[in-house]
Amino acid sequence: MNERTPIRTTTTLVRVMLIFTASCLLLYYCSRPITPIQTNTPIELSPGLKKLLSSDIEEANPNTPGERFEITDCTRPGKFTIVEFYSLFSPACLDIEPKLELLARTRSDLAIRKLNIDRPEMRAIDLDSPLAKQFHITTLPEFKIFDQDDKLVAEGEAARREVELSILRDVSKKVLPADQSTNSPGH
């Protein structure tokens, strides 16, 4: 018999006990009711934090997903507006969602409006919906970009490239430290 066997058994037992203890603590703290802090003083957020927490990104058709839509109803006069056609079942749409959120938070001159192409009864990407057919949507996500005067300035592949470049350019300035945003690994 190997002399290491009791040590391995003890180590395994200790690991199991630690996992059990951590699980019990997690269960205890997660099941406790949260008591709100009682204060008469309203919490004031700094202007920088207010700007970070606010973004102009909205679901444009929450009550009528997949149905025909007048796109100019969702543009924002005085701001550039990116209209994103998306599906909850599209991995590419799910992947770009947090990036669009960051982009909206970094640009005060930008509004993002999301149009869901999926009809409620569908359980897959619905490229046959009235909305998808109305705007000839064949790939997702699909974008249309409007200027501050609500004029269409880009759509299709050109709009997709512009959105991707804006994410790279504007979000990287805010997220990466200054010395990392301009240097690439190859330089």
Secondary structure, DSSP 4 states (H G I P E B T S, - for coil): --TTHHHHHHHHHHHHHHHHHHHHHHHHHHHSPPPPPP-SSPPPPPHHHHHHH---EEES-TTSTTS---GGGS--TTSEEEEEEE-TT-HHHHHHHHHHHHHHHH-TTEEEEEEE---TT-SS--TTSHHHHHTT--SSSEEEEE-TTS-EEEEHHHHHHHHHHHIIIIIHHHHS-HHHHS--TT-
